[in-house]
């Protein structure tokens, strides 16, 4: 694989991971938690390995922390969610994720969390995103994760 193709794959994988975390934050469904964990494992698996096991575990570890923080919000989990929020480069995705976890991203236009969560939940069930803030993750709600053997 060429270096440009590898960078493109990495960017798409990272975006898919971010969107999967967002989907879990909105739905809180176990299927979405398992999907984001599967994506994380796939990303980590492509890193270096030691004795047949991935030596790189950042995405699996971070995903487990984020899922726990989303399910059981507290002071410690709030810090983990804010750290994840700071890692997101896309401003639209950052705003949508901040609304989903009910946090204000620093220096960004705020959104009505109640309205956004209702629209995201409705979009998830209909398979479409209807509000402008949700368009950052619009395809996420139509996406179905499948594991290829």
C-alpha positions as semicolon CSV with decimal commas, in nm:
position;residue;x (nm);y (nm);z (nm)
1;X;0,000;0,000;0,000
2;X;0,140;0,342;-0,093
3;X;0,205;0,600;0,174
4;X;-0,078;0,824;0,046
5;X;-0,321;0,533;0,045
6;X;-0,214;0,440;0,399
7;X;-0,269;0,797;0,524
8;X;-0,610;0,805;0,353
9;X;-0,708;0,477;0,519
10;X;-0,590;0,604;0,858
11;X;-0,793;0,924;0,821
12;X;-1,107;0,729;0,724
13;X;-1,056;0,481;1,008
14;X;-1,013;0,762;1,261
15;X;-1,324;0,937;1,133
16;X;-1,523;0,612;1,148
17;X;-1,405;0,564;1,508
18;X;-1,504;0,920;1,606
19;X;-1,846;0,877;1,445
20;X;-1,897;0,539;1,612
21;X;-1,817;0,694;1,952
22;X;-2,068;0,970;1,871
23;X;-2,333;0,717;1,775
24;X;-2,283;0,532;2,104
25;X;-2,303;0,861;2,298
26;X;-2,639;0,930;2,135
27;X;-2,798;0,585;2,142
28;X;-2,630;0,422;2,446
29;X;-2,710;0,088;2,284
30;X;-2,489;-0,214;2,345
31;X;-2,473;-0,288;1,972
32;X;-2,320;0,057;1,913
33;X;-2,074;0,003;2,201
34;X;-1,967;-0,327;2,046
35;X;-1,932;-0,163;1,704
36;X;-1,701;0,110;1,833
37;X;-1,497;-0,150;2,025
38;X;-1,464;-0,357;1,707
39;X;-1,342;-0,053;1,512
40;X;-1,092;0,025;1,787
41;X;-0,963;-0,333;1,787
42;X;-0,923;-0,323;1,408
43;X;-0,724;0,001;1,422
44;X;-0,501;-0,134;1,702
45;X;-0,453;-0,465;1,521
46;X;-0,290;-0,284;1,228
47;X;-0,017;-0,153;1,456
48;X;0,293;-0,347;1,562
49;X;0,237;-0,683;1,731
50;X;0,425;-0,884;1,990
51;X;0,386;-1,263;2,006
52;X;0,072;-1,253;1,792
53;X;-0,100;-0,991;2,008
54;X;-0,127;-0,623;1,917
55;X;0,135;-0,417;2,100
56;X;-0,066;-0,102;2,036
57;X;-0,380;-0,070;2,248
58;X;-0,459;0,303;2,248
59;X;-0,790;0,279;2,064
60;X;-0,924;-0,019;2,260
61;X;-0,821;0,133;2,593
62;X;-0,953;0,479;2,503
63;X;-1,279;0,336;2,368
64;X;-1,338;0,138;2,687
65;X;-1,275;0,453;2,893
66;X;-1,503;0,666;2,674
67;X;-1,787;0,413;2,681
68;X;-1,763;0,386;3,059
69;X;-1,751;0,766;3,090
70;X;-2,057;0,806;2,869
71;X;-2,254;0,546;3,064
72;X;-2,146;0,658;3,414
73;X;-2,082;1,035;3,410
74;X;-1,878;1,171;3,703
75;X;-1,588;1,411;3,761
76;X;-1,322;1,165;3,643
77;X;-1,520;1,057;3,337
78;X;-1,589;1,420;3,251
79;X;-1,214;1,475;3,217
80;X;-1,183;1,175;2,983
81;X;-1,469;1,304;2,767
82;X;-1,322;1,655;2,753
83;X;-0,985;1,511;2,654
84;X;-1,151;1,316;2,372
85;X;-1,338;1,630;2,267
86;X;-1,008;1,819;2,248
87;X;-0,866;1,553;2,013
88;X;-1,142;1,602;1,754
89;X;-1,020;1,825;1,470
90;X;-1,346;1,863;1,277
91;X;-1,541;2,157;1,428
92;X;-1,881;2,021;1,325
93;X;-1,810;1,679;1,471
94;X;-1,674;1,846;1,785
95;X;-1,995;2,049;1,829
96;X;-2,218;1,746;1,778
97;X;-2,016;1,530;2,019
98;X;-2,011;1,811;2,277
99;X;-2,389;1,834;2,253
100;X;-2,423;1,456;2,285
101;X;-2,220;1,451;2,607
102;X;-2,369;1,783;2,721
103;X;-2,042;1,976;2,730
104;X;-1,948;2,313;2,586
105;X;-1,647;2,303;2,354
106;X;-1,426;2,601;2,436
107;X;-1,452;2,891;2,194
108;X;-1,721;2,733;1,979
109;X;-2,077;2,826;1,900
110;X;-2,305;2,641;2,139
111;X;-2,600;2,435;2,026
112;X;-2,929;2,355;2,195
113;X;-2,843;2,013;2,343
114;X;-3,200;1,906;2,404
115;X;-3,308;1,985;2,050
116;X;-2,994;1,832;1,899
117;X;-3,022;1,508;2,097
118;X;-3,388;1,477;2,000
119;X;-3,307;1,536;1,632
120;X;-3,011;1,296;1,641
121;X;-3,223;1,026;1,804
122;X;-3,500;1,081;1,549
123;X;-3,245;1,076;1,267
124;X;-3,099;0,752;1,397
125;X;-3,435;0,582;1,385
126;X;-3,519;0,724;1,040
127;X;-3,172;0,677;0,894
128;X;-3,128;1,045;0,805
129;X;-2,991;1,359;0,968
130;X;-3,227;1,657;0,958
131;X;-3,046;1,935;1,145
132;X;-2,735;2,118;1,018
133;X;-2,529;2,031;1,328
134;X;-2,600;1,661;1,273
135;X;-2,471;1,656;0,915
136;X;-2,116;1,596;1,043
137;X;-2,229;1,247;1,136
138;X;-2,520;1,204;0,896
139;X;-2,394;0,890;0,729
140;X;-2,328;0,733;1,068
141;X;-2,694;0,665;1,125
142;X;-2,722;0,476;0,798
143;X;-2,398;0,286;0,860
144;X;-2,412;-0,075;0,968
145;X;-2,094;-0,230;1,102
146;X;-2,018;-0,576;0,975
147;X;-1,719;-0,788;1,065
148;X;-1,558;-0,953;0,765
149;X;-1,381;-1,280;0,852
